[in-house]
Amino acid sequence: MAKFKMGKKLKKRFIRIIVALSLFLVVFILDRIFNLATVIDGKFSWLFPFALYLGIYVLIGYDVIFKAVRNILHGQVFDENFLMCVATLGAFALAIYRGVMGLTIEGFDEACAVLLFYQVGEFFQAYATGKSRKSISSLMDIRPDYANLVAGNEPTIVSPDQVKVGDIILVNPGEKVPLDGVIIKGQSTLDVKALTGESLPKDVFENDQILSGAVNITSQLYIEVTKAFYDSTVSKILDLVENASSQKSRSENFITKFSKIYTPTVCVTALLLAVIPSLITGDWQTWIYRALSFLVVSCPCALVISIPLSFFAGLGASSRYGILVKGSNYLEKFSKANIFYFDKTGTLTKGNFAVSSVYPENKREEILQLASIAENYSNHPIARSIVAEYGKEIEEGFTLTNEAGLGVVATKLDTQILCGNEKLMEKYGIDFTAQNSLGTIVCVAKNGEFVGSLVIVDQVKPEAKEVIGELEGLKAQTFMLTGDNEKIASGVAKELNLTGFKASLLPQKKVDELENALSNKGDGDVLCFVGDGINDAPSLMRADIGIAMGGVGSDAAIEAADVVLMQDNLKGIPLAKKIAKKTMAIVRQNIVFSIAIKIGILILSAFGIANMWLAVFGDVGVAVLAILNAMRVNSKY
């Protein structure tokens, strides 16, 4: 992944911090060596250090002062900008008072230091957010700017939302595919990295389905549009990404509510700390200084910044690997996921049927030839797998009759071919040899004589067993729900070492099974359903977390899901769980660390043990450490 580069705005902030820090160090060191308050004689000697420090203060803090005033005018008083202004301007006021009274000047340097280090913390926040946003913004780059509409001799450049279903568009090398469609002319190589997270280019040919958002690399492609722009893959992905941040986690909502109560409380506490002891002791300077230190350390920056940033980094890390999580609330919930229900076809298996074996093997060619004649014009996946396996020219002229639920009867003159299940053989009185193999058994007979049978299987995905093993290693239970018969389901469940399975389920029965599982799970359990088909949408919506296989998944499944795997690869599930668990671990670390340090320094400030320098660490130092910790979410997995 390319390194994150600072934008102009962030560079300007960085330069301003460097300049202000350099000036501050020069003035601070000179002040410590020569005591700048003695450079000019007389009662106004304090004006010289005041002028120098004020220049630095305005340079580093003018935007903080502006935001504080603007927010106050809009009724948003108690925020970190307000706290910074009250604390630093109060320190300046105390220093001026001490100067006028002829006392040792203290406060100018501390006021500048508070704002300076606060800006350092803000810079780290902006940098970390930008780095996290880069992973998500790479997805935003898939938005197409235009489409080349073919309507006449020359293509016309139009907005993608003006193209209709059935229109022909031209995609030149280097251009983004603007809409979903089918290639009607040309072949090329596509860069699908931003779309699915796959680094390797993908070759495409005529009649291939093509998804919007990919980048054409080598040759021109003519595409017949199958979906309008607002229904296209790129539009749906952009919608998911843009809305992800609006779905806040419980932790984020807690921090938002916490800061709204916390900030006014500490302001009132600081005021009481300044007034009540001062009235009793008469030492206003000491207690006002303590109250100002109290205000500095009380700023909830570490929590308000680092917690949302942690989740944002988690969303960014997920999207970098082709995993779209629709909100930080789902990321938080997914970290606790411990029960996984999988659809079988297209999810645990490839959904591509293939002939695994032929019985008897010595009649393989004859059996495939006869079965191909009967299945030649069927679009059923099993029929297409038989024709593909035969791969030769098929004899024509047969009359094909479909026997509902049984198979096909092919007749030509005095030749009759039966191709179907065992019930078809029984209906026609064929003495056949039953097969016990796992898969769908297709029996073939010719002119009343049994010839043999084929075993058709839906191949298990190569990564499925590894993924199930990883989930079980994470102490998760794994179940399969399928419409296939008990025998086939049992074979797949045994091969993958699943916790359990349910077979022969209609779509509504899948939902019923999930409802039953949801009602019986423990309070701390989180149930996920993984599916890809349109019939999985109800189950995806009903589960605690719905996970859609977005690479080949239906629109309905993607809309209903909470997590979308843009690659047709199950490895995204344990990877997403690892990212979610790491995100939540860092969120908890930041909450505990920030609150513990702040409470400690708040107590020390109230008793006068901690000065404003330590208060600066309690605010900015803790915030920077929390932000750096949050950035770890975006590390490699």
C-alpha positions as CSV (number, residue, x, y, z in Angstrom):
1,M,0.0,0.0,0.0
2,A,1.3,3.5,-0.9
3,K,2.5,5.6,1.9
4,F,0.1,8.3,3.3
5,K,1.1,11.8,2.2
6,M,0.0,14.9,4.1
7,G,-2.3,17.3,2.3
8,K,-1.7,21.0,2.0
9,K,-3.8,21.8,5.1
10,L,-2.0,19.3,7.3
11,K,1.4,20.5,5.9
12,K,0.6,24.1,6.8
13,R,-0.4,23.0,10.4
14,F,2.9,21.0,10.6
15,I,5.0,24.0,9.5
16,R,3.1,26.3,11.9
17,I,3.8,23.9,14.8
18,I,7.5,23.7,13.9
19,V,7.9,27.5,13.6
20,A,6.0,28.1,16.9
21,L,7.9,25.4,18.7
22,S,11.3,26.8,17.5
23,L,10.3,30.3,18.5
24,F,9.0,29.1,21.9
25,L,12.3,27.2,22.6
26,V,14.4,30.2,21.7
27,V,12.3,32.5,24.0
28,F,12.0,29.9,26.8
29,I,15.8,29.3,26.9
30,L,16.6,33.0,26.8
31,D,14.0,33.6,29.5
32,R,15.6,30.9,31.7
33,I,19.2,32.3,31.1
34,F,18.6,36.0,31.2
35,N,15.2,36.5,32.8
36,L,13.4,38.5,30.1
37,A,11.4,40.4,32.7
38,T,14.7,42.2,33.8
39,V,15.7,43.4,30.3
40,I,13.6,46.5,30.7
41,D,13.7,48.4,34.0
42,G,10.6,49.7,35.7
43,K,7.2,48.5,36.6
44,F,6.3,47.7,33.0
45,S,9.3,45.3,32.6
46,W,6.8,42.4,32.3
47,L,5.6,43.7,28.9
48,F,8.7,42.5,27.1
49,P,8.3,38.7,27.9
50,F,4.5,39.2,27.6
51,A,4.9,40.6,24.0
52,L,7.2,37.7,23.0
53,Y,5.1,35.0,24.4
54,L,1.8,36.6,23.2
55,G,3.2,36.5,19.6
56,I,3.9,32.8,20.0
57,Y,0.5,32.2,21.6
58,V,-1.4,33.9,18.8
59,L,0.6,32.1,16.1
60,I,-0.1,28.6,17.6
61,G,-3.5,29.2,19.0
62,Y,-5.5,31.7,16.8
63,D,-7.6,28.8,15.4
64,V,-8.4,27.4,18.9
65,I,-9.6,30.9,20.1
66,F,-11.7,31.3,16.9
67,K,-13.3,27.9,17.3
68,A,-14.1,28.6,21.0
69,V,-15.7,31.9,20.2
70,R,-17.7,30.5,17.3
71,N,-18.9,27.5,19.3
72,I,-20.0,29.8,22.2
73,L,-22.0,31.9,19.7
74,H,-23.6,28.7,18.5
75,G,-24.5,27.6,22.0
76,Q,-21.7,24.9,22.2
77,V,-19.8,26.2,25.2
78,F,-18.2,23.2,26.9
79,D,-15.7,21.7,24.5
80,E,-11.9,21.3,24.4
81,N,-11.4,24.6,22.7
82,F,-13.3,26.4,25.5
83,L,-11.2,24.6,28.1
84,M,-7.9,25.4,26.4
85,C,-8.8,29.1,26.1
86,V,-10.0,29.5,29.7
87,A,-6.9,27.7,31.0
88,T,-4.3,29.5,28.9
89,L,-5.9,33.0,29.0
90,G,-6.2,32.5,32.7
91,A,-2.5,31.7,32.9
92,F,-1.7,34.8,30.9
93,A,-3.9,36.9,33.2
94,L,-2.2,35.5,36.3
95,A,1.2,36.2,34.8
96,I,0.1,39.8,34.0
97,Y,-1.2,40.2,37.6
98,R,2.1,39.0,39.0
99,G,4.0,41.4,36.7
100,V,1.9,44.4,37.7
101,M,2.3,43.5,41.4
102,G,6.1,43.3,41.0
103,L,6.2,39.5,41.7
104,T,8.1,36.8,39.8
105,I,6.4,36.3,36.5
106,E,5.0,32.7,36.0
107,G,2.4,31.6,33.4
108,F,3.4,33.0,30.0
109,D,5.5,30.0,29.1
110,E,3.1,27.5,30.5
111,A,0.1,29.1,28.6
112,C,2.1,28.8,25.3
113,A,3.2,25.3,26.1
114,V,-0.4,24.1,26.7
115,L,-1.6,25.4,23.3
116,L,1.5,24.2,21.6
117,F,1.3,20.7,22.8
118,Y,-2.5,20.7,22.3
119,Q,-1.8,21.5,18.6
120,V,0.7,18.7,18.5
121,G,-2.0,16.3,19.7
122,E,-4.5,17.7,17.1
123,F,-1.8,17.2,14.4
124,F,-1.4,13.6,15.4
125,Q,-5.1,13.1,15.3
126,A,-5.4,14.6,11.8
127,Y,-2.4,12.5,10.6
128,A,-3.8,9.3,12.0
129,T,-7.3,10.0,10.6
130,G,-5.8,10.7,7.2
131,K,-3.8,7.5,7.3
132,S,-6.9,5.5,8.2
133,R,-9.1,7.4,5.7
134,K,-6.7,6.5,2.9
135,S,-7.8,2.8,3.0
136,I,-11.4,3.9,2.7
137,S,-10.7,6.7,0.2
138,S,-9.1,4.1,-2.2
139,L,-12.6,2.6,-2.3
140,M,-14.1,6.1,-3.0
141,D,-11.7,6.3,-6.0
142,I,-13.9,3.7,-7.8
143,R,-16.6,6.4,-8.4
144,P,-16.8,6.7,-12.2
145,D,-16.7,10.3,-13.7
146,Y,-18.3,9.5,-17.1
147,A,-19.4,6.7,-19.5
148,N,-18.7,6.4,-23.2
149,L,-22.2,5.8,-24.6
150,V,-22.1,4.0,-28.0
151,A,-25.1,5.5,-30.0
152,G,-24.0,6.1,-33.6
153,N,-20.6,6.3,-35.2
154,E,-18.8,8.0,-32.3
155,P,-19.1,7.3,-28.6
156,T,-20.6,10.1,-26.6
157,I,-19.3,11.1,-23.1
158,V,-22.2,11.2,-20.7
159,S,-22.8,11.0,-17.0
160,P,-23.1,7.4,-15.8
161,D,-26.6,8.0,-14.4
162,Q,-27.8,8.9,-18.0
163,V,-27.1,5.4,-19.3
164,K,-30.0,3.0,-19.4
165,V,-30.2,-0.8,-19.1
166,G,-29.5,-2.3,-22.5
167,D,-27.3,0.5,-23.7
168,I,-23.8,-0.2,-25.1
169,I,-20.8,1.6,-23.5
170,L,-17.2,1.6,-24.5
171,V,-14.4,1.3,-21.9
172,N,-11.0,2.3,-23.1
173,P,-7.7,1.2,-21.5
174,G,-7.0,3.2,-18.3
175,E,-10.7,4.0,-17.7
176,K,-13.0,2.8,-14.9
177,V,-15.9,0.6,-15.7
178,P,-18.8,2.9,-15.0
179,L,-21.7,0.4,-14.9
180,D,-22.4,-3.3,-14.4
181,G,-22.9,-5.3,-17.6
182,V,-21.9,-8.1,-20.0
183,I,-18.9,-7.9,-22.4
184,I,-20.2,-8.2,-26.0
185,K,-17.0,-7.4,-27.7
186,G,-13.3,-7.5,-26.7
187,Q,-11.2,-9.1,-24.0
188,S,-8.9,-7.4,-21.5
189,T,-7.3,-7.4,-18.1
190,L,-9.0,-5.6,-15.2
191,D,-7.5,-4.0,-12.0
192,V,-10.0,-4.9,-9.3
193,K,-7.9,-4.0,-6.3
194,A,-10.0,-1.0,-5.2
195,L,-13.1,-3.1,-5.7
196,T,-12.3,-6.4,-4.0
197,G,-8.9,-6.0,-2.4
198,E,-7.4,-8.5,-4.8
199,S,-3.9,-7.4,-5.9
200,L,-3.7,-9.7,-9.0
201,P,-5.3,-8.4,-12.3
202,K,-8.3,-10.3,-13.6
203,D,-8.7,-11.5,-17.3
204,V,-12.1,-11.0,-18.8
205,F,-13.6,-12.2,-22.2
206,E,-16.7,-11.9,-24.3
207,N,-20.0,-12.9,-22.4
208,D,-18.3,-12.4,-19.0
209,Q,-20.1,-10.4,-16.4
210,I,-18.3,-7.2,-15.5
211,L,-18.7,-5.1,-12.3
212,S,-18.5,-1.3,-12.2
213,G,-15.6,0.1,-10.3
214,A,-12.9,-2.1,-11.9
215,V,-10.2,-0.4,-14.0
216,N,-9.6,-1.5,-17.6
217,I,-5.9,-2.1,-18.2
218,T,-5.1,-3.5,-21.7
219,S,-7.8,-3.4,-24.4
220,Q,-11.1,-1.8,-25.4
221,L,-14.3,-3.4,-24.1
222,Y,-17.8,-3.0,-25.4
223,I,-20.3,-3.7,-22.6
224,E,-24.1,-4.1,-22.6
225,V,-25.4,-2.4,-19.5
226,T,-27.4,-4.7,-17.2
227,K,-28.0,-2.3,-14.3
228,A,-28.7,1.4,-14.0
229,F,-26.1,3.5,-12.2
230,Y,-28.0,3.7,-8.9
231,D,-28.4,-0.1,-8.8
232,S,-24.8,-0.8,-9.9
233,T,-22.1,-2.4,-7.7
234,V,-20.0,0.8,-7.5
235,S,-23.0,2.9,-6.4
236,K,-23.9,0.4,-3.6
237,I,-20.3,0.2,-2.4
238,L,-20.0,4.0,-2.3
239,D,-23.3,4.2,-0.3
240,L,-22.0,1.6,2.2
241,V,-18.7,3.4,2.7
242,E,-20.3,6.9,3.0
243,N,-22.8,5.7,5.6
244,A,-20.5,3.5,7.6
245,S,-19.4,6.3,10.0
246,S,-23.0,7.2,10.9
247,Q,-23.5,3.8,12.5
248,K,-21.8,4.4,15.9
249,S,-20.8,1.8,18.3
250,R,-21.9,1.6,22.0
251,S,-18.4,2.7,23.0
252,E,-18.6,5.8,20.8
253,N,-22.1,6.7,22.0
254,F,-20.9,6.2,25.6
255,I,-17.9,8.6,25.1
256,T,-20.2,11.2,23.4
257,K,-22.6,11.1,26.4
258,F,-19.7,11.0,28.9
259,S,-18.0,14.1,27.5
260,K,-21.3,16.1,27.5
261,I,-21.7,15.4,31.2
262,Y,-18.0,15.3,32.1
263,T,-16.9,18.7,30.6
264,P,-19.4,21.0,32.4
265,T,-18.8,19.0,35.6
266,V,-15.1,19.7,35.6
267,C,-15.6,23.4,34.7
268,V,-17.9,23.8,37.7
269,T,-15.4,21.8,39.9
270,A,-12.5,24.0,38.7
271,L,-14.5,27.2,39.5
272,L,-15.3,25.8,43.0
273,L,-11.6,24.9,43.4
274,A,-10.6,28.4,42.6
275,V,-13.2,30.2,44.7
276,I,-13.9,28.3,47.9
277,P,-10.3,27.7,49.1
278,S,-9.4,31.2,48.1
279,L,-12.2,32.7,50.2
280,I,-11.0,30.6,53.2
281,T,-7.2,31.2,52.8
282,G,-7.2,34.5,50.9
283,D,-4.5,33.0,48.6
284,W,-6.3,33.6,45.2
285,Q,-3.1,33.2,43.1
286,T,-2.3,29.7,44.3
287,W,-5.9,28.3,44.0
288,I,-6.6,30.0,40.6
289,Y,-3.4,28.5,39.3
290,R,-4.4,25.0,40.6
291,A,-7.9,25.5,39.1
292,L,-6.3,26.4,35.7
293,S,-4.1,23.3,35.9
294,F,-7.2,21.3,36.8
295,L,-8.9,22.6,33.6
296,V,-6.0,21.7,31.4
297,V,-5.8,18.1,32.5
298,S,-9.6,17.7,32.5
299,C,-9.9,18.1,28.8
300,P,-11.4,14.8,27.4
301,C,-9.3,14.9,24.2
302,A,-7.8,11.5,24.6
303,L,-11.2,9.8,24.8
304,V,-13.1,12.0,22.4
305,I,-10.4,11.7,19.7
306,S,-8.9,8.2,20.2
307,I,-12.0,6.1,20.5
308,P,-13.7,7.2,17.3
309,L,-10.3,7.1,15.6
310,S,-9.8,3.5,16.7
311,F,-13.0,2.5,15.1
312,F,-12.3,4.5,12.0
313,A,-8.9,2.8,11.7
314,G,-10.7,-0.6,12.1
315,L,-13.1,0.3,9.3
316,G,-10.2,1.4,7.1
317,A,-8.1,-1.7,7.8
318,S,-11.1,-3.9,6.9
319,S,-11.8,-2.1,3.7
320,R,-8.1,-2.4,2.7
321,Y,-8.7,-6.2,2.6
322,G,-12.0,-6.0,0.6
323,I,-14.2,-6.3,3.8
324,L,-16.9,-3.6,4.0
325,V,-18.3,-3.2,7.5
326,K,-21.4,-1.0,7.5
327,G,-20.6,0.8,10.8
328,S,-18.5,0.7,13.9
329,N,-21.4,-0.7,15.8
330,Y,-21.1,-3.9,13.7
331,L,-17.4,-3.9,14.2
332,E,-17.9,-3.8,17.9
333,K,-20.5,-6.6,17.8
334,F,-18.4,-8.7,15.4
335,S,-15.5,-8.8,17.9
336,K,-17.8,-10.9,20.1
337,A,-19.2,-13.2,17.3
338,N,-19.0,-16.8,18.5
339,I,-21.8,-18.6,16.5
340,F,-21.6,-18.8,12.7
341,Y,-24.4,-20.2,10.5
342,F,-23.4,-20.8,6.8
343,D,-25.5,-21.3,3.7
344,K,-24.0,-24.2,1.7
345,T,-24.2,-23.6,-2.0
346,G,-22.1,-20.6,-3.1
347,T,-20.9,-20.0,0.4
348,L,-19.1,-23.1,1.7
349,T,-19.2,-24.7,-1.8
350,K,-18.3,-23.1,-5.2
351,G,-21.9,-23.4,-6.5
352,N,-20.3,-25.0,-9.6
353,F,-21.4,-28.5,-10.1
354,A,-19.0,-31.0,-11.6
355,V,-18.9,-34.7,-12.5
356,S,-16.8,-36.4,-9.9
357,S,-17.1,-40.0,-11.0
358,V,-18.8,-42.3,-13.5
359,Y,-19.9,-45.9,-12.8
360,P,-18.9,-48.2,-14.4
361,E,-15.7,-46.4,-15.4
362,N,-15.2,-48.6,-18.5
363,K,-18.4,-47.2,-19.9
364,R,-17.6,-43.6,-19.1
365,E,-17.6,-42.3,-22.6
366,E,-20.9,-44.0,-23.5
367,I,-22.6,-42.8,-20.3
368,L,-21.5,-39.2,-20.8
369,Q,-22.6,-39.3,-24.4
370,L,-26.1,-40.5,-23.6
371,A,-26.5,-38.2,-20.6
372,S,-25.4,-35.2,-22.8
373,I,-28.0,-36.0,-25.4
374,A,-30.7,-35.9,-22.8
375,E,-29.4,-32.8,-21.0
376,N,-28.2,-30.8,-24.0
377,Y,-30.9,-28.1,-23.9
378,S,-31.3,-27.8,-20.1
379,N,-30.0,-24.8,-18.2
380,H,-29.9,-26.6,-14.9
381,P,-26.4,-26.5,-13.3
382,I,-26.2,-30.3,-13.1
383,A,-27.2,-30.6,-16.8
384,R,-24.6,-28.0,-17.8
385,S,-21.9,-29.8,-15.8
386,I,-22.6,-33.1,-17.7
387,V,-22.4,-31.4,-21.1
388,A,-19.2,-29.6,-20.1
389,E,-17.6,-32.9,-18.9
390,Y,-18.5,-34.6,-22.2
391,G,-17.0,-31.7,-24.2
392,K,-17.7,-33.2,-27.7
393,E,-20.3,-32.7,-30.4
394,I,-23.7,-34.0,-29.3
395,E,-26.0,-36.0,-31.6
396,E,-29.1,-33.9,-32.6
397,G,-32.6,-34.9,-33.6
398,F,-33.9,-36.3,-30.3
399,T,-37.2,-35.3,-28.8
400,L,-36.7,-34.3,-25.2
401,T,-39.5,-34.8,-22.6
402,N,-39.0,-33.5,-19.1
403,E,-40.4,-35.7,-16.3
404,A,-41.0,-33.3,-13.4
405,G,-38.9,-34.2,-10.4
406,L,-37.5,-37.3,-12.1
407,G,-35.4,-36.4,-15.1
408,V,-35.5,-36.3,-18.9
409,V,-36.6,-38.8,-21.6
410,A,-34.9,-38.5,-25.0
411,T,-36.4,-40.4,-28.0
412,K,-35.4,-40.7,-31.6
413,L,-37.0,-43.3,-33.9
414,D,-36.5,-46.6,-32.0
415,T,-34.0,-45.2,-29.5
416,Q,-35.0,-44.1,-26.0
417,I,-32.7,-42.6,-23.4
418,L,-33.6,-42.1,-19.8
419,C,-31.5,-39.7,-17.7
420,G,-32.5,-38.8,-14.1
421,N,-32.8,-40.0,-10.6
422,E,-33.5,-43.4,-9.2
423,K,-37.3,-42.7,-9.2
424,L,-37.2,-42.3,-13.0
425,M,-35.6,-45.7,-13.3
426,E,-38.3,-47.2,-11.1
427,K,-41.1,-45.6,-13.0
428,Y,-39.9,-47.2,-16.3
429,G,-39.1,-50.5,-14.6
430,I,-35.3,-50.4,-15.1
431,D,-33.2,-52.7,-13.1
432,F,-30.5,-50.4,-11.9
433,T,-27.5,-50.5,-9.5
434,A,-27.9,-48.0,-6.7
435,Q,-24.9,-45.8,-5.7
436,N,-24.0,-44.7,-2.2
437,S,-21.5,-42.0,-3.2
438,L,-21.8,-38.5,-1.8
439,G,-23.4,-36.1,-4.3
440,T,-26.3,-36.1,-6.8
441,I,-26.7,-39.5,-8.5
442,V,-27.8,-39.3,-12.2
443,C,-28.8,-42.7,-13.7
444,V,-28.7,-43.4,-17.4
445,A,-30.6,-46.1,-19.3
446,K,-30.9,-46.9,-23.0
447,N,-33.8,-48.9,-24.6
448,G,-34.8,-50.4,-21.2
449,E,-31.3,-51.4,-20.2
450,F,-29.4,-49.7,-17.3
451,V,-26.1,-48.3,-18.7
452,G,-24.6,-46.7,-15.6
453,S,-24.6,-43.6,-13.4
454,L,-22.8,-40.3,-12.8
455,V,-22.0,-38.6,-9.5
456,I,-22.4,-34.8,-9.5
457,V,-20.9,-32.8,-6.7
458,D,-20.9,-29.2,-5.7
459,Q,-17.2,-28.7,-4.9
460,V,-16.2,-27.4,-1.4
461,K,-14.3,-24.1,-1.6
462,P,-10.6,-24.8,-1.1
463,E,-10.3,-22.3,1.9
464,A,-13.5,-23.5,3.6
465,K,-11.9,-26.1,5.8
466,E,-9.1,-23.8,6.9
467,V,-11.6,-21.0,7.7
468,I,-13.8,-23.3,9.8
469,G,-10.7,-24.5,11.6
470,E,-9.7,-20.9,12.4
471,L,-13.1,-20.0,13.7
472,E,-13.1,-23.1,15.9
473,G,-9.7,-22.0,17.1
474,L,-11.3,-18.7,18.1
475,K,-13.8,-20.8,20.2
476,A,-16.7,-20.2,17.7
477,Q,-19.3,-22.8,16.8
478,T,-20.0,-23.4,13.1
479,F,-23.3,-24.7,11.6
480,M,-24.6,-25.2,8.0
481,L,-28.1,-24.6,6.7
482,T,-28.9,-26.1,3.3
483,G,-31.8,-27.1,1.0
484,D,-29.8,-30.2,-0.1
485,N,-30.7,-33.6,1.2
486,E,-29.4,-35.1,4.4
487,K,-26.8,-37.3,2.7
488,I,-25.0,-34.5,0.8
489,A,-25.2,-32.1,3.8
490,S,-23.8,-34.7,6.1
491,G,-20.8,-35.3,3.7
492,V,-20.0,-31.6,3.5
493,A,-20.4,-31.1,7.3
494,K,-18.1,-34.1,8.0
495,E,-15.5,-32.9,5.5
496,L,-15.4,-29.4,7.0
497,N,-15.7,-30.6,10.6
498,L,-18.7,-28.4,11.3
499,T,-20.3,-28.2,14.7
500,G,-23.7,-29.2,13.2
501,F,-26.0,-28.8,10.2
502,K,-29.6,-28.8,9.1
503,A,-30.6,-30.2,5.7
504,S,-33.6,-30.1,3.3
505,L,-34.5,-26.5,4.4
506,L,-36.7,-24.1,2.3
507,P,-35.7,-20.4,2.7
508,Q,-38.4,-19.8,5.3
509,K,-37.2,-22.9,7.3
510,K,-33.7,-21.3,7.4
511,V,-35.2,-18.3,9.0
512,D,-37.1,-20.5,11.5
513,E,-33.8,-22.3,12.3
514,L,-32.1,-19.0,13.0
515,E,-35.0,-17.8,15.1
516,N,-34.7,-20.9,17.2
517,A,-30.9,-20.5,17.5
518,L,-31.3,-16.8,18.4
519,S,-33.9,-17.6,21.1
520,N,-31.6,-20.2,22.7
521,K,-28.3,-18.4,22.6
522,G,-26.7,-17.0,25.7
523,D,-26.8,-13.3,26.6
524,G,-23.2,-12.7,25.6
525,D,-23.4,-14.7,22.4
526,V,-23.4,-13.1,18.9
527,L,-24.8,-15.1,16.0
528,C,-23.7,-14.5,12.4
529,F,-25.2,-15.8,9.2
530,V,-23.1,-16.1,6.1
531,G,-24.8,-16.3,2.7
532,D,-24.8,-15.1,-0.9
533,G,-28.1,-15.8,-2.6
534,I,-31.3,-13.8,-2.8
535,N,-33.0,-16.4,-0.7
536,D,-30.5,-15.7,2.1
537,A,-31.6,-12.1,2.5
538,P,-34.2,-12.8,5.3
539,S,-31.6,-14.8,7.2
540,L,-29.0,-12.1,6.8
541,M,-31.4,-9.5,8.2
542,R,-32.5,-11.6,11.1
543,A,-29.0,-12.6,12.4
544,D,-27.1,-10.5,14.9
545,I,-24.5,-10.0,12.1
546,G,-25.3,-10.7,8.4
547,I,-22.3,-11.5,6.2
548,A,-22.7,-11.4,2.4
549,M,-20.3,-12.9,-0.1
550,G,-20.2,-9.7,-2.2
551,G,-18.0,-11.0,-5.0
552,V,-20.8,-13.2,-6.4
553,G,-23.6,-12.3,-4.0
554,S,-27.0,-11.0,-5.0
555,D,-28.0,-7.4,-4.6
556,A,-30.6,-8.4,-2.0
557,A,-28.0,-10.2,0.1
558,I,-25.6,-7.3,0.0
559,E,-28.3,-4.8,0.9
560,A,-29.5,-7.0,3.9
561,A,-26.0,-7.8,5.2
562,D,-24.0,-5.9,7.9
563,V,-20.6,-7.0,6.6
564,V,-19.8,-7.5,2.9
565,L,-16.9,-9.7,1.6
566,M,-16.0,-8.2,-1.7
567,Q,-13.9,-11.2,-2.6
568,D,-15.6,-14.5,-3.0
569,N,-13.4,-15.8,-0.3
570,L,-14.3,-17.0,3.2
571,K,-10.9,-16.0,4.6
572,G,-12.3,-12.5,5.1
573,I,-14.4,-13.8,8.0
574,P,-11.6,-14.7,10.5
575,L,-9.6,-11.8,9.2
576,A,-12.5,-9.4,10.0
577,K,-12.9,-10.9,13.4
578,K,-9.2,-10.4,14.1
579,I,-9.4,-6.7,13.1
580,A,-12.6,-6.3,15.2
581,K,-11.0,-7.9,18.3
582,K,-7.8,-5.8,17.9
583,T,-9.9,-2.7,17.5
584,M,-11.9,-3.3,20.6
585,A,-8.8,-4.3,22.6
586,I,-7.2,-0.9,21.7
587,V,-10.5,1.0,22.5
588,R,-10.6,-0.6,26.0
589,Q,-6.9,0.2,26.5
590,N,-7.4,3.8,25.6
591,I,-10.4,4.2,27.9
592,V,-8.8,2.7,30.9
593,F,-5.4,4.4,30.3
594,S,-6.9,7.8,29.7
595,I,-9.3,7.9,32.6
596,A,-6.8,6.5,35.1
597,I,-4.0,9.0,34.2
598,K,-6.4,11.9,34.1
599,I,-8.0,11.1,37.5
600,G,-4.5,10.8,39.0
601,I,-3.3,14.1,37.7
602,L,-6.6,15.8,38.5
603,I,-6.2,14.8,42.1
604,L,-2.6,16.0,42.1
605,S,-3.6,19.3,40.5
606,A,-6.3,19.9,43.1
607,F,-3.8,19.4,46.0
608,G,-1.1,21.6,44.2
609,I,1.3,18.7,43.7
610,A,1.1,18.8,39.9
611,N,1.9,22.1,38.1
612,M,0.6,23.1,34.6
613,W,3.5,21.3,32.9
614,L,2.3,18.0,34.3
615,A,-1.2,19.0,33.4
616,V,-0.1,19.4,29.8
617,F,1.1,15.9,29.8
618,G,-2.1,14.7,31.4
619,D,-4.0,16.3,28.5
620,V,-1.9,16.3,25.4
621,G,0.6,13.6,26.3
622,V,-2.2,11.1,27.1
623,A,-4.1,12.1,23.9
624,V,-1.0,11.6,21.7
625,L,-0.2,8.2,23.3
626,A,-3.9,7.1,22.8
627,I,-3.8,8.3,19.2
628,L,-0.6,6.4,18.5
629,N,-2.1,3.3,20.1
630,A,-5.2,3.7,17.9
631,M,-3.0,3.8,14.8
632,R,-1.9,0.2,15.5
633,V,-5.3,-1.0,14.3
634,N,-4.2,-0.1,10.7
635,S,-1.1,-2.4,10.9
636,K,-0.8,-5.5,8.6
637,Y,-2.7,-8.7,9.3
